[in-house]
Amino acid sequence: ILLAINGYFAFALSSLFVAMLGDALDGIWARKRGIERSFGRYLDGFVDELDYLIAPSVFLYLWGFQQGYQIALLLIFMMCGMVRLSVFNEVGNIKEDKGLSYLGMPVFWSVFLLGGAYLLNLLLPQAVVFTLLSLSLVAMSFMMVYKAPFFKFKSLKQILILVGSGISAFAIIGLLGGLSLIH
């Protein structure tokens, strides 16, 4: 949040990917050690709200996503995410033939959405990016509370490659001066 407040949007995105890595690794570690507890689940849910709902919303607002309907979309997005996290604390992962899945779209996909919008701004005007982002936020909000199985990354290798790529890419963009996003 502080990086975004100071206009370091690429570094802010890189930091969100670092948070995602920490979130994934702490869950894997707790399950492997058999030390899953209610306190840990609720603390994880609180941190998820900060990392995947509040920080991305602050990022978008500071980026210029400030029209009335855009602010309303951010509020709806955060509310749906909080409902989704509350359900996850009750239900957890769901078991299917293929292994564990999430019930509804997990909130961490907001970081991928944000990263994609940031990169898309290289190719398209910000107004177009914000229109696509608005539609994506509506879809994600719906998908978070939709009661259907959602893909869960199964291997640590997948997680490390995907999240490590995000950390590296946005850190490099930040070191190169970031993208000129504020027109």
SULPEDA-V285567 format. One record per residue. PHI is phi in degrees with one decimal (NA if undefined). PSI is psi in degrees with one decimal (NA if undefined). Layout:
phi = [PHI,PHI]
psi = [PSI,PSI]
This chain:
phi = [NA,-64.9,-63.0,-66.6,-58.3,-88.5,84.1,-92.2,-65.0,-65.2,-66.8,-61.7,-64.8,-58.1,-64.7,-65.7,-68.4,-62.0,-61.2,-62.8,-62.7,-59.9,-62.5,-66.7,-68.5,-67.8,-68.3,-62.2,-62.8,-64.3,-67.8,-65.3,-86.0,69.1,-116.6,-76.3,-136.7,-59.1,-56.3,-62.5,-63.5,-70.9,-64.3,-61.2,-63.5,-64.1,-65.5,-60.6,-59.8,-67.6,-71.4,-110.4,-119.3,-73.7,-59.3,-62.5,-67.7,-63.3,-54.2,-63.8,-61.3,-67.7,-73.2,122.1,-80.8,-126.5,-68.5,-51.8,-67.2,-69.6,-63.8,-61.2,-62.5,-63.8,-65.8,-62.9,-57.1,-65.9,-64.7,-62.9,-63.7,-67.7,-63.4,-60.1,-67.2,-64.4,-63.9,-61.2,-63.7,-83.9,-95.1,74.4,-75.1,-107.2,-95.1,-129.0,-58.1,-85.1,117.1,-79.1,-136.6,-91.5,-95.0,85.1,-68.6,-69.4,-66.2,-66.0,-64.1,-60.9,-68.2,-64.5,-61.4,-64.0,-61.4,-63.4,-64.9,-60.3,-71.7,-62.4,-64.4,-68.6,-101.9,-126.0,-63.3,-57.0,-60.7,-68.3,-60.2,-67.0,-65.6,-63.4,-64.2,-59.9,-63.0,-66.0,-65.2,-62.1,-62.5,-64.5,-58.5,-63.2,-65.8,-67.5,-102.2,-74.6,-84.5,-145.2,-63.2,-129.7,-50.2,-123.2,-60.6,-97.3,-120.1,-62.6,-61.1,-58.4,-63.2,-63.4,-66.6,-64.9,-73.1,-60.8,-64.0,-65.5,-57.6,-65.4,-59.2,-75.6,-66.1,-64.6,-59.3,-63.2,-65.4,-82.4,105.1,71.7,-89.7,-78.3,-97.4,-95.2,-90.2]
psi = [-43.5,-37.1,-42.1,-40.7,-37.0,7.1,9.2,68.3,-39.3,-43.1,-34.7,-42.9,-43.2,-41.8,-36.8,-35.3,-35.9,-43.7,-39.2,-41.0,-46.3,-40.7,-44.1,-45.4,-36.9,-35.3,-43.0,-45.1,-44.5,-41.1,-41.2,-35.2,-10.7,34.1,38.3,129.0,159.9,-43.8,-45.9,-39.9,-44.2,-38.6,-41.9,-41.3,-39.5,-46.2,-37.2,-40.2,-42.8,-50.0,-38.4,-10.8,-54.7,-52.2,-46.3,-35.1,-41.7,-44.4,-51.6,-41.5,-46.4,-26.5,-17.9,5.8,74.0,2.6,158.0,-48.8,-30.0,-41.0,-40.6,-41.1,-40.0,-40.2,-43.2,-43.9,-47.6,-40.2,-45.5,-39.3,-39.6,-38.5,-44.6,-43.1,-35.8,-42.7,-41.9,-38.5,-29.2,-45.0,-39.6,-154.3,152.4,145.5,132.3,177.2,-36.2,1.1,-155.5,146.3,167.2,153.3,105.6,164.4,128.4,149.7,-23.6,-15.4,-15.7,-32.0,-39.9,-40.9,-45.7,-45.4,-42.1,-41.8,-40.8,-44.7,-35.8,-27.1,-15.3,-30.8,-28.0,154.1,151.7,-36.2,-40.5,-43.7,-43.4,-33.7,-46.9,-39.0,-40.1,-47.0,-40.1,-39.3,-39.4,-47.1,-45.5,-40.7,-45.8,-46.1,-28.8,-33.2,-1.4,128.1,78.1,151.5,142.0,143.4,136.1,128.2,131.9,-25.9,148.4,-34.6,-44.6,-45.9,-47.0,-40.6,-49.4,-50.5,-39.8,-36.5,-41.7,-44.5,-51.4,-48.7,-47.8,-28.9,-41.8,-44.5,-41.7,-42.3,-29.8,3.4,2.6,173.2,145.4,90.3,-23.0,109.5,NA]
